[in-house]
Amino acid sequence: MTANPARYDSVAYRRCGQSGIRLPPISLGLWQNFGGNDVYETARAMIRRAFERGVTHFDLANNYGPPPGSAETVFGQVLEADLAAHRDEMIIATKAGYTMWPGPYGDYGSRKYLTASLDQSLRRMRLDYVDIFYHHRPDPQTPLAESMGALAHAVRQGKALYAGLSNYPPDLTREAAAILRDLGTPCLIHQPRYSMLDRTAEGGLLEALEDEGIGCATFSSLAQGLLTDKYLDGIPADARMAKGGSLPASRLTDAVRDKLLQLDAIARARGRTLAQLALVWLLRDPRVSTAIIGARTVAQLDGTLDATRHLGLSPEDEAAIESVLG
């Protein structure tokens, strides 16, 4: 692959916390549509297109697929075939914390599990190291010091360059950050669920990240597709919601649909799509380092990435949005 030499020229990369890392405002997540049950050439085309448009950050986890692990395998194949020469231009992240194999050592946050999972992820992606290794969720039974020690160990081994957290509440984030700091491996980044339809992160987490100097990479930035034009007229037969799984039909209540229609009207009045407005709204906050999005097609990916052409909201825009969100 011959990369576009101008791919970085129009991207306003954002500082990740107090680190030396800058991330694109929108990053590509491989949670859905990049697994072994999906069309490889479509996944390949989306990864290539994202890189061509200056997306340097690719977000994975050990359980992404389906089947679990297959998104890492697909990404490794694309990396080897098309992007190997550009490895040093990329931030590749993976996580561990959810069930991956049977028995007592295939889940949660023990050093045994986290170390083995990272080794497996590296083999699937055909990498010597990842740039970011996250603990995917807190483990209520494993001491926090053990889980954080496993992240620091991965960095000392050279199997990861940075440590991250995901799905950690504010108080536990502060505690984990302190442990990592004492171990000489400061926490680079936190990945919370955050969107117009889920503002839990505003309940103390964003403040904790700012205080600790930790970056923020939002996931479910478009509420798994709810914050697009896909569901404005109901549930399409080919939509994720129609297939069950991670986005149940119960999420699309009359109240939610009414909000979507109002937000869509605001977006259209400003020459944007609903998805673009939702991402610009997230990125209005300088504490958000990057918004992670998914995609099903190259065309959909392009439309979403176009949000970065006009970042920023006027006070009037923010007030109109807030009047809908409440």
C-alpha positions as CSV (number, residue, x, y, z in Angstrom):
1,M,0.0,0.0,0.0
2,T,1.3,3.5,-0.9
3,A,0.1,5.8,1.8
4,N,-1.3,9.2,1.1
5,P,1.6,11.7,1.8
6,A,-0.9,14.4,2.9
7,R,-2.8,12.1,5.4
8,Y,-1.7,14.1,8.5
9,D,-2.0,17.6,7.1
10,S,-5.6,18.4,8.0
11,V,-5.9,16.4,11.3
12,A,-5.8,18.4,14.6
13,Y,-4.3,15.8,16.9
14,R,-5.1,16.2,20.6
15,R,-2.8,15.8,23.6
16,C,-3.5,12.7,25.6
17,G,-3.6,13.9,29.2
18,Q,-0.2,15.1,30.3
19,S,1.8,12.7,28.1
20,G,3.7,13.2,24.9
21,I,1.2,11.3,22.9
22,R,-1.3,13.0,20.6
23,L,-4.3,11.2,19.3
24,P,-6.6,11.9,16.3
25,P,-9.9,13.4,17.4
26,I,-11.7,10.3,16.0
27,S,-10.2,6.8,16.4
28,L,-11.3,3.6,14.8
29,G,-12.6,0.9,17.2
30,L,-12.8,-2.8,16.0
31,W,-15.5,-4.0,18.5
32,Q,-18.0,-4.8,15.8
33,N,-17.8,-5.6,12.0
34,F,-14.1,-6.6,12.0
35,G,-14.3,-10.2,13.3
36,G,-13.9,-13.6,11.7
37,N,-17.7,-13.7,10.9
38,D,-17.5,-10.5,8.9
39,V,-16.3,-9.9,5.3
40,Y,-12.5,-9.6,5.5
41,E,-12.1,-7.3,2.5
42,T,-14.6,-4.8,3.9
43,A,-12.8,-4.7,7.2
44,R,-9.5,-4.3,5.4
45,A,-10.8,-1.5,3.3
46,M,-12.1,0.4,6.4
47,I,-8.7,0.0,8.2
48,R,-6.8,1.2,5.2
49,R,-9.2,4.2,4.6
50,A,-9.0,5.2,8.2
51,F,-5.2,5.3,8.0
52,E,-5.3,7.2,4.7
53,R,-7.4,9.9,6.5
54,G,-4.9,10.4,9.3
55,V,-6.5,8.0,11.9
56,T,-3.4,6.7,13.7
57,H,-5.2,5.1,16.7
58,F,-6.8,1.7,16.4
59,D,-8.6,0.3,19.4
60,L,-9.0,-3.5,20.0
61,A,-9.6,-5.9,22.9
62,N,-9.0,-9.6,23.3
63,N,-12.7,-10.4,23.1
64,Y,-13.6,-8.4,20.0
65,G,-15.0,-10.4,17.1
66,P,-17.1,-12.5,16.9
67,P,-15.7,-15.0,17.6
68,P,-13.6,-13.5,20.5
69,G,-10.1,-12.8,19.4
70,S,-10.8,-12.7,15.7
71,A,-10.8,-8.9,15.4
72,E,-7.2,-8.9,16.5
73,T,-6.4,-11.7,14.0
74,V,-8.0,-9.7,11.2
75,F,-6.2,-6.5,12.2
76,G,-2.9,-8.4,12.3
77,Q,-3.5,-9.7,8.8
78,V,-4.3,-6.2,7.4
79,L,-1.3,-4.7,9.3
80,E,1.1,-7.3,7.8
81,A,-0.4,-7.1,4.3
82,D,-0.8,-3.3,4.0
83,L,0.5,-1.2,6.9
84,A,3.6,-3.0,8.2
85,A,5.9,-0.2,6.9
86,H,3.9,2.3,8.9
87,R,3.8,0.5,12.3
88,D,5.7,3.3,14.0
89,E,3.1,5.8,12.9
90,M,0.3,4.0,14.7
91,I,-1.0,3.7,18.2
92,I,-2.4,0.2,18.6
93,A,-4.3,-0.6,21.8
94,T,-5.8,-3.8,23.2
95,K,-7.5,-4.7,26.5
96,A,-8.1,-7.7,28.8
97,G,-10.7,-8.1,31.4
98,Y,-13.6,-10.1,30.0
99,T,-14.0,-13.8,29.6
100,M,-11.7,-15.4,27.0
101,W,-11.1,-19.0,28.0
102,P,-12.7,-21.5,30.5
103,G,-11.4,-22.0,34.0
104,P,-10.5,-19.6,36.8
105,Y,-7.7,-17.9,34.9
106,G,-9.5,-16.6,31.8
107,D,-11.3,-13.6,33.1
108,Y,-11.1,-10.4,35.2
109,G,-7.8,-9.0,36.6
110,S,-5.3,-11.5,38.0
111,R,-1.7,-11.1,36.9
112,K,-2.0,-14.6,35.5
113,Y,-4.9,-13.7,33.2
114,L,-3.7,-10.3,32.1
115,T,-0.2,-11.5,31.2
116,A,-1.4,-14.5,29.3
117,S,-4.1,-12.5,27.5
118,L,-1.6,-9.9,26.3
119,D,0.7,-12.7,25.0
120,Q,-2.2,-14.1,23.1
121,S,-3.2,-10.7,21.7
122,L,0.4,-10.1,20.5
123,R,0.4,-13.5,18.7
124,R,-3.0,-12.8,17.0
125,M,-1.8,-9.3,15.8
126,R,1.7,-10.5,14.9
127,L,3.2,-7.8,17.0
128,D,6.1,-7.5,19.4
129,Y,4.3,-4.9,21.5
130,V,1.2,-2.8,21.7
131,D,1.2,0.9,22.4
132,I,-1.5,0.7,25.0
133,F,-2.6,-2.2,27.2
134,Y,-5.8,-1.6,29.2
135,H,-7.4,-3.4,32.0
136,H,-10.9,-3.6,30.5
137,R,-12.9,-3.6,33.8
138,P,-12.3,-3.6,37.5
139,D,-12.1,-7.0,39.3
140,P,-14.0,-7.0,42.6
141,Q,-12.0,-10.0,43.9
142,T,-8.5,-9.3,42.8
143,P,-6.5,-6.7,44.7
144,L,-6.1,-3.6,42.6
145,A,-2.4,-3.6,43.2
146,E,-2.1,-7.0,41.5
147,S,-4.0,-5.8,38.4
148,M,-2.0,-2.6,38.2
149,G,1.2,-4.5,38.8
150,A,0.4,-6.7,35.8
151,L,0.0,-3.6,33.6
152,A,3.3,-2.2,34.9
153,H,5.0,-5.6,34.3
154,A,3.8,-5.6,30.7
155,V,5.4,-2.1,30.2
156,R,8.7,-3.2,31.9
157,Q,8.8,-6.2,29.6
158,G,8.4,-4.0,26.5
159,K,5.2,-5.8,25.5
160,A,3.3,-2.5,26.0
161,L,4.4,1.1,25.9
162,Y,1.6,2.6,28.1
163,A,-1.0,1.4,30.6
164,G,-4.7,2.3,30.5
165,L,-7.9,1.7,32.3
166,S,-11.5,1.1,31.0
167,N,-14.8,1.2,32.8
168,Y,-13.3,2.3,36.1
169,P,-15.3,4.6,38.3
170,P,-13.8,7.9,39.5
171,D,-12.5,6.8,43.0
172,L,-11.0,3.6,41.7
173,T,-9.4,5.4,38.8
174,R,-7.7,7.7,41.3
175,E,-6.5,4.8,43.4
176,A,-5.3,2.8,40.3
177,A,-3.5,5.9,39.0
178,A,-1.7,6.3,42.3
179,I,-0.5,2.7,42.3
180,L,0.7,2.9,38.7
181,R,2.5,6.1,39.4
182,D,4.3,4.5,42.4
183,L,5.3,1.6,40.1
184,G,6.8,4.0,37.6
185,T,4.2,3.4,34.9
186,P,1.8,6.4,34.9
187,C,-1.6,5.8,33.6
188,L,-1.8,7.2,30.1
189,I,-5.5,6.9,29.3
190,H,-8.9,5.9,30.5
191,Q,-11.7,4.6,28.2
192,P,-15.2,5.3,29.5
193,R,-18.6,4.9,27.8
194,Y,-19.6,8.4,27.0
195,S,-22.1,9.9,24.6
196,M,-25.0,12.3,24.4
197,L,-27.2,9.5,25.6
198,D,-24.9,8.3,28.4
199,R,-23.3,11.1,30.4
200,T,-22.1,9.0,33.4
201,A,-18.6,10.2,32.8
202,E,-19.6,13.7,33.8
203,G,-20.3,12.5,37.3
204,G,-16.8,12.9,38.6
205,L,-14.7,10.8,36.1
206,L,-13.7,13.6,33.8
207,E,-12.6,15.7,36.8
208,A,-10.6,12.7,38.1
209,L,-8.9,12.3,34.7
210,E,-8.0,16.0,34.6
211,D,-6.7,16.0,38.1
212,E,-4.5,12.9,37.4
213,G,-3.3,14.0,34.0
214,I,-4.9,11.1,32.3
215,G,-6.3,11.2,28.7
216,C,-9.8,10.1,27.8
217,A,-10.9,7.9,24.9
218,T,-14.6,7.6,24.7
219,F,-16.3,4.4,23.6
220,S,-19.8,3.9,22.4
221,S,-19.4,7.5,21.3
222,L,-22.4,7.2,19.0
223,A,-24.3,5.0,21.5
224,Q,-23.7,1.9,19.3
225,G,-25.4,3.6,16.3
226,L,-28.3,5.2,18.1
227,L,-26.8,8.6,17.5
228,T,-27.0,8.2,13.7
229,D,-29.8,8.5,11.2
230,K,-30.3,4.7,11.2
231,Y,-33.0,4.6,13.8
232,L,-34.9,7.8,13.1
233,D,-37.7,5.9,11.4
234,G,-37.7,2.8,13.5
235,I,-35.5,-0.3,13.5
236,P,-34.1,-1.4,10.0
237,A,-34.0,-5.1,9.4
238,D,-30.2,-5.2,8.9
239,A,-29.4,-3.0,12.0
240,R,-27.6,-4.3,15.0
241,M,-30.6,-3.7,17.1
242,A,-32.7,-6.0,15.0
243,K,-30.2,-8.8,15.6
244,G,-30.2,-8.5,19.4
245,G,-26.9,-8.7,21.3
246,S,-25.2,-5.6,22.6
247,L,-27.9,-3.2,21.5
248,P,-31.3,-4.4,22.6
249,A,-34.5,-3.0,21.0
250,S,-35.6,-1.8,24.5
251,R,-33.0,1.0,24.2
252,L,-35.1,2.7,21.5
253,T,-37.9,4.0,23.7
254,D,-40.3,6.7,22.5
255,A,-38.5,9.2,24.7
256,V,-35.1,8.3,23.1
257,R,-36.5,8.5,19.6
258,D,-38.0,11.9,20.3
259,K,-34.6,13.1,21.4
260,L,-32.9,11.7,18.3
261,L,-35.4,13.4,16.1
262,Q,-34.8,16.8,17.8
263,L,-31.0,16.4,17.7
264,D,-31.2,15.4,14.0
265,A,-33.1,18.6,13.3
266,I,-30.4,20.6,15.1
267,A,-27.7,18.9,13.2
268,R,-29.4,19.4,9.8
269,A,-30.0,23.0,10.5
270,R,-26.2,23.4,10.9
271,G,-25.3,21.3,7.8
272,R,-24.2,18.2,9.8
273,T,-25.5,14.7,10.3
274,L,-26.6,13.5,13.7
275,A,-23.5,11.4,14.0
276,Q,-21.3,14.3,13.2
277,L,-23.1,16.5,15.8
278,A,-22.8,13.8,18.4
279,L,-19.0,13.6,17.9
280,V,-18.5,17.4,17.8
281,W,-20.4,17.6,21.1
282,L,-18.1,15.1,22.7
283,L,-15.0,16.8,21.4
284,R,-16.0,20.2,22.6
285,D,-14.5,19.1,25.9
286,P,-10.7,19.4,25.9
287,R,-10.5,16.6,28.4
288,V,-11.7,14.2,25.7
289,S,-8.5,13.1,23.9
290,T,-10.3,11.1,21.2
291,A,-13.7,9.6,20.4
292,I,-13.7,6.0,19.3
293,I,-16.2,5.1,16.6
294,G,-17.1,1.9,14.7
295,A,-18.1,1.5,11.1
296,R,-19.8,-1.0,8.8
297,T,-18.6,0.4,5.4
298,V,-16.0,2.8,4.0
299,A,-18.7,5.3,3.1
300,Q,-20.1,5.3,6.6
301,L,-16.6,5.7,8.0
302,D,-15.9,8.7,5.7
303,G,-19.1,10.4,6.7
304,T,-18.3,10.0,10.4
305,L,-14.7,11.2,10.0
306,D,-16.0,14.3,8.2
307,A,-17.1,15.5,11.6
308,T,-13.6,16.8,12.2
309,R,-13.8,19.3,9.4
310,H,-15.8,21.7,11.6
311,L,-15.1,21.1,15.3
312,G,-16.5,23.4,17.9
313,L,-20.0,24.5,19.0
314,S,-21.3,27.9,19.6
315,P,-23.0,28.8,22.9
316,E,-26.3,28.8,21.1
317,D,-25.6,25.3,19.7
318,E,-24.7,24.0,23.1
319,A,-27.8,25.5,24.6
320,A,-30.0,24.0,21.9
321,I,-28.5,20.5,22.5
322,E,-28.7,20.8,26.2
323,S,-32.4,21.7,26.0
324,V,-33.0,18.3,24.3
325,L,-30.7,16.2,26.5
326,G,-31.9,17.8,29.7
